[in-house]
Amino acid sequence: MKPAMETAAEENAEQSQEKKVITRPEMEIGRYHWMYRSSRPHRYHHVPALRGNVSPLGIQGCFECCIKCLGGVPYASLVATILCFSGVALFCGCGHVALTGTVSILEQHFSTTASDHALLSEVIQLMQYVIYGIASFFFLYGIILLAEGFYTTSAVKELHGEFKTTACGRCISGMFVFLTYVLGVAWLGVFGFSAVPVFMFYNIWSTCEVIKSLQTNMTVPGDQICVDIRQYGIIPWNAVPGKACGPILENICNTNEFYMSYHLFIVACAGAGATVIALAI
């Protein structure tokens, strides 16, 4: 007989061989794990970041961040703000200088007595102060509207997507929209008012062109063609001389004050129209 220890060792070997037998389901599971690596347990290894725009972990680089920022820019608000600033600057700057030149023309050629145009001088000075206020107000208001345009873009909403708009925020946005359209209607009136001096200066300029053409053709003497400023109501009817005729009127049209004021009024009117368009956008 074999010793008891050898018998026990043989039994253990037989049991281990029986345990090593792989059944068919186990083979199928092993084949599945071998074919589909994603089902294997993951082993994470440290990979150093590349020096490119995107790291191996998918972190956005400088170029992608710039593209995302450019995509979140409110281009409509930006264009409207630039147009509004340009229009207000043209209207205020050119209008201020044109009003000063208008007073100089009236004092030198149409109203030699200071008391006759004293009221007009005060009104023009008041309008120049109003121009200062308009420029300051629209500079601040344009910045506020541009900031609101940036904060309401899709990029900012995506960044702060977990936050919802409140009733107070909606009321503030609605108030800005309403105020913008009210200012647009007001600037529409300013645009119409700024066209009045353009019409007056155009009439004077066209009269001077008629005088030049008559002198060339030698048909009718130019002394009979006059421009009476008193009919526009800017100076009283007792103002002296109140009107200019013939060569005197032609000399007025050739002065730098008239030429500069006429073109500055045109630019100021165009600036008012640009502001109306900017506020309507």
Phi, psi and chi 1 to 4 in degrees:
 res  aa     phi    psi   chi1   chi2   chi3   chi4
   1 MET       -  147.9  -69.2  179.7   66.2      -
   2 LYS   -77.0  154.0  -66.4 -178.3 -179.6  179.7
   3 PRO   -65.3  159.7  -19.7   28.2      -      -
   4 ALA   -66.9  -32.2      -      -      -      -
   5 MET   -67.5  -41.3  -64.9 -178.0   61.9      -
   6 GLU   -65.3  -37.8  -67.1 -179.8   -2.0      -
   7 THR   -64.6  -42.3  -56.1      -      -      -
   8 ALA   -64.6  -38.1      -      -      -      -
   9 ALA   -65.9  -40.6      -      -      -      -
  10 GLU   -64.0  -40.7  -68.8  176.8   -3.2      -
  11 GLU   -63.2  -40.2  -67.4  177.9   -4.8      -
  12 ASN   -65.9  -38.3  -68.9  -27.8      -      -
  13 ALA   -64.5  -43.2      -      -      -      -
  14 GLU   -62.1  -40.5  -67.7  176.3   -3.4      -
  15 GLN   -64.5  -39.8  -67.4  178.0   -1.6      -
  16 SER   -66.5  -36.3   62.2      -      -      -
  17 GLN   -66.7  -38.1  -70.2  177.8   -0.8      -
  18 GLU   -64.4  -36.3  -67.6  177.0   -3.7      -
  19 LYS   -69.2  -29.7  -69.4 -178.8  179.2  179.6
  20 LYS   -78.2   -7.2  -69.3 -178.5  179.7  179.3
  21 VAL   -70.5  124.9  176.0      -      -      -
  22 ILE   -99.2  123.1  -59.2  175.0      -      -
  23 THR   -79.2  169.4   61.0      -      -      -
  24 ARG   -65.8  -42.6 -175.3  175.9 -179.0   82.9
  25 PRO   -59.0  -38.7  -24.6   34.8      -      -
  26 GLU   -65.1  -36.0  -68.8  178.1   -9.5      -
  27 MET   -65.8  -40.5  -67.2  175.8   62.0      -
  28 GLU   -63.0  -41.9  -66.3  -67.4  -25.3      -
  29 ILE   -64.0  -40.8  -66.3  173.2      -      -
  30 GLY   -65.3  -41.0      -      -      -      -
  31 ARG   -63.9  -38.3 -173.4  167.8   62.0   87.2
  32 TYR   -62.7  -43.6  178.4   81.9      -      -
  33 HIS   -65.0  -32.9  -76.9  -71.4      -      -
  34 TRP   -74.4  -37.4  178.2 -101.2      -      -
  35 MET   -75.2  -38.6  -67.1  177.2   62.9      -
  36 TYR  -111.5   99.4  -58.5   97.3      -      -
  37 ARG   -67.4  -24.0  -64.6  176.8  178.6  -91.2
  38 SER   -64.9  -21.7   59.9      -      -      -
  39 SER   -81.4  -10.2   62.7      -      -      -
  40 ARG   -72.7  152.6  -65.4 -176.4  178.4 -177.2
  41 PRO   -63.4  132.4   20.2  -31.6      -      -
  42 HIS   -76.0  144.1  -65.1  -79.8      -      -
  43 ARG  -122.8  116.4  -64.9  180.0 -179.8  178.8
  44 TYR   -91.2  131.3  -63.0   97.0      -      -
  45 HIS  -122.1  144.7  -59.3  -78.4      -      -
  46 HIS   -73.1  121.7  176.5   70.5      -      -
  47 VAL  -115.2  123.3  179.8      -      -      -
  48 PRO   -66.9  144.9   23.6  -33.2      -      -
  49 ALA   -69.8  144.5      -      -      -      -
  50 LEU   -80.6  165.1  -59.5  176.9      -      -
  51 ARG   -93.2   24.0  -68.3 -174.7  177.3 -179.0
  52 GLY   -96.7 -161.0      -      -      -      -
  53 ASN   -77.3  -28.8  -66.9  -32.4      -      -
  54 VAL  -125.8  133.9 -178.4      -      -      -
  55 SER   -81.9  164.3   66.8      -      -      -
  56 PRO   -59.8  -25.9  -23.8   34.0      -      -
  57 LEU   -82.7    1.8  -61.9  179.1      -      -
  58 GLY    87.9   14.2      -      -      -      -
  59 ILE   -74.8  134.5  -58.5  175.4      -      -
  60 GLN   -69.7  142.3  -67.8 -176.4   -9.1      -
  61 GLY   -92.7 -166.6      -      -      -      -
  62 CYS   -67.1  -40.9 -179.2      -      -      -
  63 PHE   -64.8  -44.6 -179.7   75.3      -      -
  64 GLU   -65.3  -36.2  -76.7   74.3   12.5      -
  65 CYS   -66.1  -39.5  -69.4      -      -      -
  66 CYS   -65.7  -41.4  -67.7      -      -      -
  67 ILE   -63.5  -40.1  -65.7  -61.6      -      -
  68 LYS   -66.2  -39.2 -173.9  175.5 -179.1 -179.3
  69 CYS   -66.9  -41.4  -68.9      -      -      -
  70 LEU   -66.2  -32.1  -69.5  175.8      -      -
  71 GLY   -69.7  -23.4      -      -      -      -
  72 GLY   -92.7    2.6      -      -      -      -
  73 VAL   -76.1  129.1  174.3      -      -      -
  74 PRO   -78.6   90.6   27.5  -32.1      -      -
  75 TYR   -65.3  -35.5  -68.4  101.2      -      -
  76 ALA   -63.5  -45.3      -      -      -      -
  77 SER   -65.8  -36.4  -61.0      -      -      -
  78 LEU   -66.5  -44.5 -174.4   61.3      -      -
  79 VAL   -64.6  -41.7  171.6      -      -      -
  80 ALA   -64.3  -38.2      -      -      -      -
  81 THR   -67.0  -44.0  -57.3      -      -      -
  82 ILE   -63.3  -41.8  -65.2  174.0      -      -
  83 LEU   -65.6  -38.2 -173.5   61.3      -      -
  84 CYS   -66.8  -45.8 -178.9      -      -      -
  85 PHE   -60.7  -42.5  -77.8  164.7      -      -
  86 SER   -65.8  -44.0  -58.3      -      -      -
  87 GLY   -64.7  -43.5      -      -      -      -
  88 VAL   -66.4  -39.6  172.2      -      -      -
  89 ALA   -63.9  -42.8      -      -      -      -
  90 LEU   -65.2  -43.8  -70.6  175.7      -      -
  91 PHE   -65.2  -46.3  174.7   78.5      -      -
  92 CYS   -70.2  -47.6  -65.5      -      -      -
  93 GLY   -67.4  -51.6      -      -      -      -
  94 CYS   -68.4  -37.2  -63.3      -      -      -
  95 GLY   -64.7  -39.3      -      -      -      -
  96 HIS   -62.5  -47.4 -175.6  -83.8      -      -
  97 VAL   -69.1  -37.8  179.3      -      -      -
  98 ALA   -65.9  -38.2      -      -      -      -
  99 LEU   -64.7  -39.6  -71.4  173.5      -      -
 100 THR   -63.2  -41.9  -56.3      -      -      -
 101 GLY   -66.9  -32.7      -      -      -      -
 102 THR   -65.3  -43.1  -57.4      -      -      -
 103 VAL   -61.7  -40.1  173.1      -      -      -
 104 SER   -63.6  -41.0  177.0      -      -      -
 105 ILE   -64.9  -43.0  -66.4  172.7      -      -
 106 LEU   -64.5  -42.4  -70.1  173.6      -      -
 107 GLU   -67.5  -33.3  -69.4  178.1   -9.7      -
 108 GLN   -86.3  -30.5  -65.4  177.7    6.3      -
 109 HIS  -124.7  -26.3  -55.8  -75.1      -      -
 110 PHE  -118.1  -22.1  -66.0   97.9      -      -
 111 SER  -146.5   91.2 -179.7      -      -      -
 112 THR   -78.7  -17.3   55.8      -      -      -
 113 THR   -91.8  127.5  -55.8      -      -      -
 114 ALA   -65.7  -33.0      -      -      -      -
 115 SER   -68.7  -22.8   59.9      -      -      -
 116 ASP   -72.3  -34.2  -66.5  -22.8      -      -
 117 HIS  -113.9   22.9   59.1  -91.0      -      -
 118 ALA   -65.2  -43.2      -      -      -      -
 119 LEU   -64.2  -41.5 -179.9   60.8      -      -
 120 LEU   -63.4  -39.0  178.5   63.2      -      -
 121 SER   -63.7  -39.5  -60.3      -      -      -
 122 GLU   -66.4  -40.3  -66.9  178.5   -0.7      -
 123 VAL   -64.9  -41.7  171.7      -      -      -
 124 ILE   -66.3  -39.5  -70.0  178.2      -      -
 125 GLN   -64.2  -39.5 -173.0  176.2    6.0      -
 126 LEU   -64.2  -39.4  179.8   61.7      -      -
 127 MET   -65.1  -33.9  -68.7  175.0   62.6      -
 128 GLN   -67.2  -37.5  -70.3  176.5  -19.1      -
 129 TYR   -66.8  -37.3  -74.9  117.9      -      -
 130 VAL   -62.6  -36.7  170.6      -      -      -
 131 ILE   -62.0  -40.9  -75.1  174.7      -      -
 132 TYR   -59.7  -43.6  -62.4  148.9      -      -
 133 GLY   -65.9  -39.8      -      -      -      -
 134 ILE   -62.5  -43.3  -70.3  174.1      -      -
 135 ALA   -63.3  -43.5      -      -      -      -
 136 SER   -66.9  -43.7  -57.6      -      -      -
 137 PHE   -63.5  -46.9  171.4   76.6      -      -
 138 PHE   -73.5  -22.4  -89.1   90.7      -      -
 139 PHE   -65.5  -46.4  177.8   75.5      -      -
 140 LEU   -70.5  -41.3  -63.2  176.2      -      -
 141 TYR   -66.3  -37.6 -171.2   71.3      -      -
 142 GLY   -64.6  -39.3      -      -      -      -
 143 ILE   -65.5  -39.8  -67.5  176.5      -      -
 144 ILE   -64.3  -44.6  -67.0  173.0      -      -
 145 LEU   -65.2  -37.4  -71.1 -178.2      -      -
 146 LEU   -66.6  -39.9 -176.7   60.7      -      -
 147 ALA   -63.9  -41.0      -      -      -      -
 148 GLU   -64.7  -37.5 -174.3 -172.6    9.4      -
 149 GLY   -63.2  -37.9      -      -      -      -
 150 PHE   -68.4  -40.6  -89.8  101.6      -      -
 151 TYR   -75.9  -11.7  -80.8  109.8      -      -
 152 THR  -107.2   14.2   53.4      -      -      -
 153 THR   -79.2  166.1   53.0      -      -      -
 154 SER   -67.5  -30.3   58.5      -      -      -
 155 ALA   -66.3  -41.6      -      -      -      -
 156 VAL   -70.7  -37.1  176.1      -      -      -
 157 LYS   -63.8  -36.8  -70.9 -178.7  179.4  178.9
 158 GLU   -68.1  -35.9 -178.4 -178.7   -5.3      -
 159 LEU   -69.4  -40.1 -177.7   61.8      -      -
 160 HIS  -113.2   50.1  -57.6  -75.4      -      -
 161 GLY   -67.6  -23.9      -      -      -      -
 162 GLU   -77.9  -10.6   55.9 -174.1   14.4      -
 163 PHE   -95.7  142.1  -61.7   99.9      -      -
 164 LYS  -112.2  150.8  -63.6 -178.2  179.0  179.8
 165 THR   -70.3  143.1   58.1      -      -      -
 166 THR   -99.2  171.5   60.6      -      -      -
 167 ALA   -65.6  -34.3      -      -      -      -
 168 CYS   -65.3  -42.1 -179.1      -      -      -
 169 GLY   -64.3  -39.1      -      -      -      -
 170 ARG   -66.1  -39.2  -65.9  173.8 -176.5  173.9
 171 CYS   -64.6  -39.4  -69.5      -      -      -
 172 ILE   -66.3  -43.4  -67.7  174.9      -      -
 173 SER   -63.5  -42.3  -62.0      -      -      -
 174 GLY   -63.8  -36.1      -      -      -      -
 175 MET   -65.5  -41.0 -178.9 -170.1   68.2      -
 176 PHE   -65.0  -39.8  -83.0  119.2      -      -
 177 VAL   -63.5  -45.2  172.2      -      -      -
 178 PHE   -64.1  -44.1  176.6   74.7      -      -
 179 LEU   -64.7  -35.5 -177.9   59.2      -      -
 180 THR   -65.3  -42.0  -59.5      -      -      -
 181 TYR   -71.2  -32.3  -81.2  103.1      -      -
 182 VAL   -65.4  -43.1  169.6      -      -      -
 183 LEU   -65.4  -32.7  -69.0  173.9      -      -
 184 GLY   -63.6  -41.0      -      -      -      -
 185 VAL   -66.5  -39.7  173.5      -      -      -
 186 ALA   -63.6  -41.6      -      -      -      -
 187 TRP   -70.0  -24.4  -90.7   96.4      -      -
 188 LEU   -64.4  -38.3 -170.2   61.0      -      -
 189 GLY   -67.3  -38.3      -      -      -      -
 190 VAL   -63.7  -38.3  172.7      -      -      -
 191 PHE   -62.5  -42.3  173.3   69.6      -      -
 192 GLY   -66.9  -38.3      -      -      -      -
 193 PHE   -67.7  -36.6  179.6   76.5      -      -
 194 SER   -71.4  -15.7   61.6      -      -      -
 195 ALA   -78.2  -16.8      -      -      -      -
 196 VAL   -65.0  -52.1  174.3      -      -      -
 197 PRO   -63.2  -30.3   20.2  -32.1      -      -
 198 VAL   -63.5  -41.3  176.1      -      -      -
 199 PHE   -64.5  -41.6  173.7   73.3      -      -
 200 MET   -64.4  -48.5  -65.6  171.1   53.5      -
 201 PHE   -66.3  -32.0  -85.4   82.9      -      -
 202 TYR   -66.8  -39.3  174.2   76.4      -      -
 203 ASN   -62.0  -42.0  -73.9  -21.9      -      -
 204 ILE   -65.2  -44.3  -61.9  174.1      -      -
 205 TRP   -64.2  -43.3  174.7   80.3      -      -
 206 SER   -64.6  -33.6   60.9      -      -      -
 207 THR   -66.1  -40.3  -54.6      -      -      -
 208 CYS   -63.1  -37.8  -67.8      -      -      -
 209 GLU   -66.0  -35.1  -67.4  -62.5  -40.0      -
 210 VAL   -65.2  -41.1  170.8      -      -      -
 211 ILE   -62.5  -40.6  -65.7  174.0      -      -
 212 LYS   -64.8  -41.5  -68.6  179.6 -178.7  178.6
 213 SER   -67.7  -35.0   63.7      -      -      -
 214 LEU   -67.7  -39.2  -68.4  177.3      -      -
 215 GLN   -65.0  -31.9  -68.8  178.0   -5.9      -
 216 THR   -72.1  -42.5  -56.7      -      -      -
 217 ASN   -82.8  -18.7  -62.4  -31.6      -      -
 218 MET    58.1   43.1  -64.9  -66.2 -179.0      -
 219 THR   -98.7  -53.7   55.4      -      -      -
 220 VAL  -125.7  136.6  179.6      -      -      -
 221 PRO   -64.6  140.1   21.2  -31.7      -      -
 222 GLY   -73.6  -12.0      -      -      -      -
 223 ASP   -66.0  -21.2  -64.5  -21.3      -      -
 224 GLN   -82.4   -7.8  -61.7  179.1    1.4      -
 225 ILE   -99.7  121.6  -59.9  175.5      -      -
 226 CYS  -132.5  162.0  -56.2      -      -      -
 227 VAL  -125.3  121.4  170.2      -      -      -
 228 ASP  -106.7  109.9 -165.3  -14.2      -      -
 229 ILE   -70.6  -23.9  -61.1  -62.6      -      -
 230 ARG   -64.3  -24.4  -64.6  172.3  -65.3 -175.2
 231 GLN   -72.1  -16.7   64.7 -178.4  -10.0      -
 232 TYR   -83.3  -10.8  -64.4  107.5      -      -
 233 GLY    82.0    9.1      -      -      -      -
 234 ILE   -84.8  -21.4   58.2  177.7      -      -
 235 ILE  -131.4  152.5   56.8  175.8      -      -
 236 PRO   -68.2  165.2   22.7  -32.3      -      -
 237 TRP   -71.7  -19.4  -77.8  100.5      -      -
 238 ASN   -89.3    8.2   56.8   -2.5      -      -
 239 ALA   -70.1  143.4      -      -      -      -
 240 VAL  -118.5  130.9  178.7      -      -      -
 241 PRO   -82.1  -23.9   30.3  -34.7      -      -
 242 GLY    84.1  -23.1      -      -      -      -
 243 LYS  -146.1  162.4   64.1  178.4 -179.0  178.6
 244 ALA  -135.6  140.0      -      -      -      -
 245 CYS  -132.2  152.4  -57.2      -      -      -
 246 GLY    56.1 -130.2      -      -      -      -
 247 PRO   -61.7  -31.9  -22.7   33.8      -      -
 248 ILE   -63.3  -44.2  -61.7  175.5      -      -
 249 LEU   -65.1  -37.4  179.5   60.4      -      -
 250 GLU   -65.7  -37.4 -174.1  178.1   -2.0      -
 251 ASN   -66.4  -35.1  -67.5  -28.7      -      -
 252 ILE   -63.4  -42.0  -66.0  173.3      -      -
 253 CYS   -66.9  -23.5  -66.5      -      -      -
 254 ASN   -88.5   -4.4  -67.5  -30.7      -      -
 255 THR   -75.8  156.5   57.4      -      -      -
 256 ASN   -68.0  -34.1  -67.3  -31.5      -      -
 257 GLU   -62.2  -44.5  -71.0   84.4    1.5      -
 258 PHE   -67.3  -47.0  179.2   85.6      -      -
 259 TYR   -60.9  -45.6 -178.5   82.1      -      -
 260 MET   -68.8  -44.1 -173.0   65.5   66.0      -
 261 SER   -63.9  -40.8  -61.0      -      -      -
 262 TYR   -60.0  -49.0  178.3   38.2      -      -
 263 HIS   -72.8  -32.0  -70.7   83.8      -      -
 264 LEU   -68.9  -35.6  -72.7  177.5      -      -
 265 PHE   -64.7  -36.5  -86.7  124.8      -      -
 266 ILE   -64.4  -44.6  -65.7  175.1      -      -
 267 VAL   -66.2  -39.1  176.3      -      -      -
 268 ALA   -63.6  -39.5      -      -      -      -
 269 CYS   -64.9  -41.0 -176.0      -      -      -
 270 ALA   -64.2  -38.5      -      -      -      -
 271 GLY   -63.5  -39.0      -      -      -      -
 272 ALA   -64.7  -39.8      -      -      -      -
 273 GLY   -64.7  -39.0      -      -      -      -
 274 ALA   -64.4  -36.6      -      -      -      -
 275 THR   -66.3  -38.9  -53.3      -      -      -
 276 VAL   -61.7  -42.9  172.4      -      -      -
 277 ILE   -64.7  -41.7  -63.4  173.2      -      -
 278 ALA   -62.9  -41.1      -      -      -      -
 279 LEU   -72.3  -26.9  -67.1  175.1      -      -
 280 ALA   -76.2  -25.3      -      -      -      -
 281 ILE   -70.5      -  -63.6  175.9      -      -
